Amino acid sequence: MVVPDCDLDLTAPDFVADPYPAFAQMRRKAPVAWHEPSQMWLAFTHDACNAVLRDRALGRIWRDREPSERFEPFNLLHRNQMMEQEPPGHSRLRRKVSGAFARGHIERMRPRVTAIGSQLLAQVDPSAFDVLKDFAEPLPVLVIAELLGAPAADFAQLRGWSQAIVRMYEPTVPPEVEAAALAASREFADYLRALMRARSGDLRDDLLSDLLRAQRGADGLTEDEVVASAALLLNAGHEASVNVFGNGLVAVLSSSDQWRRLVSGEAAPELAVEEMLRYDSALQLFERTATTDVTVAGVTVGAGQKVAALLGSANRDQTVFNHPDVLDTTRDPNPHLAFGAGVHFCLGAPLARMELAESLSLLATTFPSLSLAAEPVRRPTFVLRGYSSVPVTAS
């Protein structure tokens, strides 16, 4: 089998703005291709990405960034979190927090999500507001902060730290982004340790208290693991939701027919959310490392080599989705891979789905005449795809 090389520039502005035509071309060439600039294999088709995510010989193997002394604040928040580990370490960490994300707990939070969203929309000027900054960003931050037990007043600070840290996941990172991420990692960890000290003598019915209780026993969490787990939950608990909502809403509002379907009730918010997740994926690339030689779509990924599932490409695969480049808020079934698959399937998926459906329903009910007021401003990032501003009007 002849495997073509992939010459995509993952940092090129045109590609970052719209990677989907390039993905379609690559899917026609091969399901998996070698990408010399990043020194890893890239999987493009739905089947190949699904295999990458599920194969137990392809793991999340964390390696500290070097020089380790300089990057220690960033490394500490990642080497001790579940997303960067494989079983049994992953299973142990995930088990400690999974109960809080069970369906029953999420459903009990639904009225609170609606109440927070209603309060946010009551404060906007319907004639002109930024639906990201005024609604989509604060809502999930406030929800995950409340779930974790962090003060609501700190949401802007938490959002700022998260945005600085996740920019480190891009293919290339300039020095000023590194410096900002390291400062954010240090400040975030200090904030969480102070919160842990205050909470340790006043355990409550929240996630941070649960993590502190999980320090007990032979397999108890270490302090660093509590800090890393709390940071992961705060970051992952809102970062994807913000980007999914922004990406999806822009796509929906760009099609008056799709917005009309939502407002009229023809499109159920739950189905619309699944299509938003598929159509313009918030997480575009998820890396794995081969622990032994592994065959993916006929290609041998050698032990120690990296392979990345390009989720945005998988979710536009024409062999799985009819008219994949068309947004259809009534699409069903919708087997997208936006939340991943296998052992690392997103723990917070039930919370994200509920938040997004409630947010979309609330927005359509409150402002049925909503429309884009100006060109949305896209963030110049590929791995975590989203907008920085989405100006709208409801008048």
C-alpha positions as CSV (number, residue, x, y, z in Angstrom):
1,M,0.0,0.0,0.0
2,V,1.4,3.4,-1.1
3,V,0.8,5.9,1.7
4,P,0.8,9.5,0.5
5,D,2.4,12.3,2.4
6,C,0.3,15.1,3.8
7,D,1.6,18.6,3.1
8,L,-1.1,20.5,5.0
9,D,0.2,23.6,6.8
10,L,-1.9,23.4,10.0
11,T,-1.0,27.0,10.9
12,A,-1.8,28.6,7.6
13,P,-4.4,31.4,8.0
14,D,-6.6,30.1,5.1
15,F,-6.5,26.5,6.4
16,V,-7.3,27.6,10.0
17,A,-10.2,29.7,8.7
18,D,-11.7,26.7,6.9
19,P,-9.9,23.4,7.0
20,Y,-12.8,21.3,5.6
21,P,-12.0,21.5,1.9
22,A,-8.5,20.4,2.5
23,F,-9.8,17.5,4.7
24,A,-12.1,16.4,1.9
25,Q,-9.2,16.3,-0.5
26,M,-7.1,14.2,1.9
27,R,-10.0,11.8,2.6
28,R,-10.1,11.1,-1.2
29,K,-6.4,10.3,-1.2
30,A,-6.1,8.1,1.9
31,P,-7.6,7.4,5.3
32,V,-4.2,8.0,7.0
33,A,-1.2,10.0,5.8
34,W,2.2,10.9,7.2
35,H,2.6,14.6,8.2
36,E,6.3,15.5,8.1
37,P,6.1,18.9,9.8
38,S,4.5,17.5,13.0
39,Q,6.3,14.1,12.7
40,M,3.1,12.1,13.1
41,W,0.4,10.2,11.2
42,L,-2.9,12.0,10.6
43,A,-6.2,10.0,10.4
44,F,-8.8,11.7,8.2
45,T,-11.8,9.3,7.7
46,H,-14.4,8.5,10.2
47,D,-13.4,4.8,10.4
48,A,-9.7,5.6,10.8
49,C,-10.3,8.2,13.5
50,N,-12.7,5.9,15.3
51,A,-10.0,3.2,15.2
52,V,-7.3,5.6,16.6
53,L,-9.6,6.6,19.5
54,R,-10.5,3.0,20.4
55,D,-7.3,1.0,19.9
56,R,-5.9,0.2,23.3
57,A,-2.4,0.0,21.9
58,L,-2.7,3.7,21.1
59,G,-2.5,5.6,24.3
60,R,-2.3,9.1,25.8
61,I,1.3,9.1,26.9
62,W,2.3,12.3,28.6
63,R,5.8,13.6,28.2
64,D,6.9,16.7,30.2
65,R,7.7,19.7,28.1
66,E,11.3,20.6,28.1
67,P,13.2,22.3,29.8
68,S,11.2,20.7,32.6
69,E,12.2,23.4,35.2
70,R,10.7,26.1,33.0
71,F,7.6,24.2,32.1
72,E,6.9,22.7,35.5
73,P,3.7,24.8,36.2
74,F,2.2,23.6,32.9
75,N,3.5,20.0,33.2
76,L,2.1,19.7,36.8
77,L,-1.4,20.4,35.6
78,H,-1.1,17.7,32.9
79,R,1.0,14.8,34.1
80,N,-1.4,14.3,37.0
81,Q,-4.7,14.5,35.1
82,M,-6.8,11.6,33.8
83,M,-6.9,12.8,30.1
84,E,-3.1,12.3,29.8
85,Q,-3.0,8.8,31.3
86,E,-4.0,5.3,30.4
87,P,-5.5,2.6,32.7
88,P,-5.0,1.8,35.5
89,G,-4.0,5.3,36.4
90,H,-6.7,6.8,34.1
91,S,-9.4,4.5,35.6
92,R,-8.4,5.4,39.1
93,L,-8.6,9.2,38.5
94,R,-11.8,9.0,36.4
95,R,-13.6,6.9,39.0
96,K,-13.0,9.6,41.6
97,V,-15.1,12.2,39.7
98,S,-17.4,10.2,37.4
99,G,-20.2,10.1,39.9
100,A,-20.7,13.9,39.7
101,F,-21.4,13.6,36.0
102,A,-24.0,10.8,36.2
103,R,-27.2,11.6,34.3
104,G,-29.2,12.0,37.5
105,H,-26.9,14.7,38.8
106,I,-26.9,16.5,35.5
107,E,-30.7,16.6,35.3
108,R,-30.8,18.1,38.8
109,M,-28.6,20.9,37.5
110,R,-30.9,21.7,34.5
111,P,-33.1,24.3,36.3
112,R,-29.9,26.0,37.6
113,V,-28.5,26.2,34.1
114,T,-31.7,27.8,32.8
115,A,-31.8,30.3,35.7
116,I,-28.2,31.4,35.1
117,G,-28.8,31.7,31.3
118,S,-32.0,33.7,31.9
119,Q,-30.1,36.1,34.2
120,L,-27.4,36.6,31.6
121,L,-29.8,37.3,28.7
122,A,-31.8,39.7,30.9
123,Q,-28.7,41.9,31.2
124,V,-28.0,42.3,27.4
125,D,-29.1,45.0,25.1
126,P,-31.2,43.2,22.5
127,S,-30.3,45.7,19.8
128,A,-26.6,44.8,19.9
129,F,-24.7,42.3,22.0
130,D,-21.9,39.8,21.7
131,V,-23.5,36.4,22.2
132,L,-20.2,34.9,23.1
133,K,-18.9,37.3,25.7
134,D,-22.3,38.1,27.2
135,F,-23.8,34.7,27.2
136,A,-22.0,31.7,25.8
137,E,-18.7,32.3,27.7
138,P,-20.0,33.1,31.2
139,L,-22.7,30.5,31.3
140,P,-20.6,27.2,31.3
141,V,-17.9,28.8,33.4
142,L,-20.5,29.8,36.1
143,V,-22.0,26.3,35.9
144,I,-18.8,24.3,36.2
145,A,-17.5,26.7,38.9
146,E,-20.7,26.1,40.9
147,L,-20.4,22.4,40.4
148,L,-16.8,22.4,41.5
149,G,-17.4,24.8,44.4
150,A,-15.4,27.8,43.2
151,P,-16.8,31.3,43.8
152,A,-18.9,32.6,40.9
153,A,-17.2,36.0,41.2
154,D,-14.0,34.4,39.9
155,F,-15.4,33.3,36.6
156,A,-13.6,35.9,34.5
157,Q,-10.3,35.0,36.1
158,L,-10.9,31.2,35.5
159,R,-11.8,31.8,31.9
160,G,-8.7,33.9,31.3
161,W,-6.4,31.2,32.8
162,S,-8.1,28.5,30.7
163,Q,-7.8,30.5,27.4
164,A,-4.1,31.1,28.1
165,I,-3.4,27.4,28.9
166,V,-5.2,25.8,26.0
167,R,-3.3,27.8,23.4
168,M,-0.4,25.6,24.3
169,Y,-2.1,22.7,22.4
170,E,-1.6,24.3,19.0
171,P,0.9,23.0,16.4
172,T,3.3,25.9,16.9
173,V,3.4,28.1,20.0
174,P,5.2,31.5,20.0
175,P,7.2,32.6,23.1
176,E,4.6,35.1,24.3
177,V,1.9,32.4,24.3
178,E,4.3,30.0,26.3
179,A,4.9,32.8,28.8
180,A,1.2,33.5,29.3
181,A,0.4,29.8,29.6
182,L,3.1,29.3,32.2
183,A,1.9,32.3,34.2
184,A,-1.7,31.1,34.0
185,S,-0.7,27.6,35.0
186,R,1.1,28.8,38.1
187,E,-1.6,31.2,39.1
188,F,-4.3,28.7,38.5
189,A,-2.6,26.0,40.7
190,D,-2.0,28.6,43.5
191,Y,-5.7,29.6,43.3
192,L,-6.8,25.9,43.5
193,R,-4.5,25.1,46.5
194,A,-5.8,28.1,48.4
195,L,-9.4,27.0,47.6
196,M,-8.5,23.5,48.8
197,R,-7.1,24.7,52.1
198,A,-10.2,26.8,52.7
199,R,-12.5,23.9,51.8
200,S,-10.6,21.1,53.7
201,G,-12.1,22.2,57.0
202,D,-15.6,22.8,55.4
203,L,-16.4,20.0,53.1
204,R,-19.6,20.5,51.2
205,D,-21.7,18.8,48.5
206,D,-19.5,19.9,45.6
207,L,-16.8,18.4,43.3
208,L,-13.9,20.0,45.1
209,S,-15.0,18.5,48.4
210,D,-15.4,15.1,46.6
211,L,-11.9,15.4,45.4
212,L,-10.6,16.2,48.8
213,R,-12.5,13.2,50.3
214,A,-10.9,11.1,47.5
215,Q,-7.5,11.7,49.2
216,R,-8.4,9.2,51.8
217,G,-7.5,5.5,51.5
218,A,-4.7,3.4,50.0
219,D,-5.4,4.7,46.4
220,G,-6.3,8.2,47.5
221,L,-5.5,11.2,45.3
222,T,-2.3,13.2,46.0
223,E,-2.5,17.0,46.4
224,D,-1.1,17.5,42.9
225,E,-3.7,15.1,41.5
226,V,-6.5,17.1,43.2
227,V,-5.1,20.3,41.7
228,A,-4.7,18.8,38.2
229,S,-8.2,17.2,38.3
230,A,-9.8,20.4,39.4
231,A,-8.0,22.3,36.7
232,L,-9.0,19.8,34.0
233,L,-12.7,19.9,35.1
234,L,-12.7,23.7,35.1
235,N,-11.0,23.9,31.7
236,A,-12.6,21.1,29.9
237,G,-16.0,21.8,31.6
238,H,-16.4,25.0,29.7
239,E,-13.8,25.5,26.9
240,A,-15.5,23.0,24.5
241,S,-19.0,24.2,25.3
242,V,-18.1,27.8,24.5
243,N,-16.5,26.9,21.2
244,V,-19.3,24.4,20.2
245,F,-21.9,27.0,20.9
246,G,-20.2,29.8,19.0
247,N,-19.3,27.6,16.0
248,G,-22.7,26.1,15.8
249,L,-24.7,29.3,16.4
250,V,-22.8,31.1,13.7
251,A,-23.6,28.3,11.3
252,V,-27.2,28.2,12.3
253,L,-27.6,32.0,12.0
254,S,-25.9,32.0,8.7
255,S,-28.8,29.9,7.5
256,S,-32.1,31.6,8.2
257,D,-34.0,28.4,7.5
258,Q,-32.1,26.5,10.3
259,W,-32.7,29.3,12.8
260,R,-36.4,29.3,11.8
261,R,-36.6,25.5,12.4
262,L,-35.3,26.0,16.0
263,V,-37.6,28.9,16.8
264,S,-40.6,27.1,15.4
265,G,-39.8,23.9,17.3
266,E,-39.4,21.9,14.0
267,A,-35.8,21.2,15.1
268,A,-35.4,19.8,18.6
269,P,-32.6,21.6,20.5
270,E,-31.1,18.2,21.4
271,L,-30.7,17.2,17.7
272,A,-29.5,20.7,16.8
273,V,-26.8,20.4,19.4
274,E,-25.6,17.1,17.9
275,E,-25.4,18.8,14.5
276,M,-23.5,21.8,15.9
277,L,-21.0,19.3,17.5
278,R,-20.5,17.6,14.1
279,Y,-20.6,20.4,11.7
280,D,-17.8,22.6,13.0
281,S,-16.0,20.6,15.7
282,A,-14.5,22.6,18.6
283,L,-11.7,20.0,19.1
284,Q,-10.1,19.3,15.7
285,L,-7.2,17.1,16.7
286,F,-6.6,14.5,19.4
287,E,-3.2,12.8,19.6
288,R,-2.3,9.2,20.6
289,T,1.0,7.4,20.9
290,A,1.6,3.8,19.7
291,T,2.8,1.6,22.6
292,T,3.6,-1.1,20.1
293,D,3.4,-1.4,16.3
294,V,-0.3,-0.8,15.4
295,T,-2.1,-1.1,12.0
296,V,-4.6,1.7,11.3
297,A,-6.5,1.6,8.0
298,G,-3.7,-0.5,6.5
299,V,-0.9,1.7,7.7
300,T,1.6,0.6,10.3
301,V,2.1,3.2,13.1
302,G,5.4,2.2,14.7
303,A,5.9,1.9,18.4
304,G,6.6,5.4,19.8
305,Q,5.1,7.2,16.8
306,K,2.2,9.6,17.2
307,V,-1.0,9.4,15.3
308,A,-3.8,12.1,15.5
309,A,-7.5,11.7,14.9
310,L,-8.7,14.7,12.9
311,L,-12.2,14.9,14.4
312,G,-13.4,17.7,12.2
313,S,-12.5,15.7,9.1
314,A,-14.1,12.5,10.5
315,N,-17.3,14.5,11.2
316,R,-17.5,15.5,7.5
317,D,-16.9,12.1,6.1
318,Q,-19.3,11.6,3.1
319,T,-19.4,7.8,3.6
320,V,-21.0,8.3,7.0
321,F,-23.0,11.5,6.7
322,N,-25.3,12.5,3.8
323,H,-24.4,15.9,2.5
324,P,-21.8,16.4,5.2
325,D,-21.0,20.0,4.3
326,V,-24.7,21.0,4.9
327,L,-25.9,22.0,8.3
328,D,-29.0,20.1,9.1
329,T,-30.4,20.7,12.6
330,T,-32.8,17.7,12.3
331,R,-30.0,15.2,11.3
332,D,-30.7,11.9,12.9
333,P,-28.8,9.6,13.4
334,N,-25.6,11.6,13.9
335,P,-22.7,9.4,14.8
336,H,-20.1,12.2,15.2
337,L,-16.9,11.8,17.1
338,A,-16.9,15.3,18.7
339,F,-16.7,13.8,22.2
340,G,-14.1,11.2,21.2
341,A,-14.6,7.5,21.7
342,G,-13.3,4.6,23.8
343,V,-11.7,5.0,27.2
344,H,-11.2,8.7,26.8
345,F,-14.7,9.5,25.7
346,C,-15.5,12.9,27.3
347,L,-16.6,12.5,30.9
348,G,-18.5,15.8,30.7
349,A,-20.5,15.0,27.6
350,P,-23.8,14.7,29.4
351,L,-23.3,18.1,31.1
352,A,-22.2,19.7,27.8
353,R,-25.1,18.4,25.9
354,M,-27.6,19.5,28.5
355,E,-26.0,23.0,28.8
356,L,-25.9,23.5,25.0
357,A,-29.5,22.4,24.5
358,E,-30.8,24.6,27.3
359,S,-28.7,27.5,26.1
360,L,-29.9,27.2,22.5
361,S,-33.6,26.7,23.5
362,L,-33.4,29.7,25.8
363,L,-31.8,31.9,23.2
364,A,-34.4,30.9,20.5
365,T,-37.3,31.5,22.9
366,T,-36.0,34.9,24.3
367,F,-34.8,36.3,21.0
368,P,-36.6,34.6,18.1
369,S,-35.5,37.3,15.6
370,L,-31.8,36.9,16.4
371,S,-29.4,37.5,13.6
372,L,-25.7,38.2,13.0
373,A,-25.0,41.9,13.3
374,A,-21.5,41.8,11.9
375,E,-18.9,39.3,10.7
376,P,-17.9,37.0,13.6
377,V,-14.2,37.1,14.6
378,R,-12.6,33.7,14.6
379,R,-9.7,32.8,16.9
380,P,-6.5,32.1,15.0
381,T,-6.2,28.6,16.4
382,F,-6.7,25.2,14.8
383,V,-6.7,22.4,17.4
384,L,-9.3,24.2,19.5
385,R,-11.5,25.9,17.0
386,G,-13.8,28.8,17.9
387,Y,-14.7,32.4,17.7
388,S,-13.6,35.3,20.0
389,S,-16.6,37.5,19.1
390,V,-20.0,36.9,17.6
391,P,-22.0,40.2,17.4
392,V,-25.7,39.7,17.1
393,T,-28.9,41.7,17.2
394,A,-32.4,40.7,18.2
395,S,-34.2,43.8,17.0
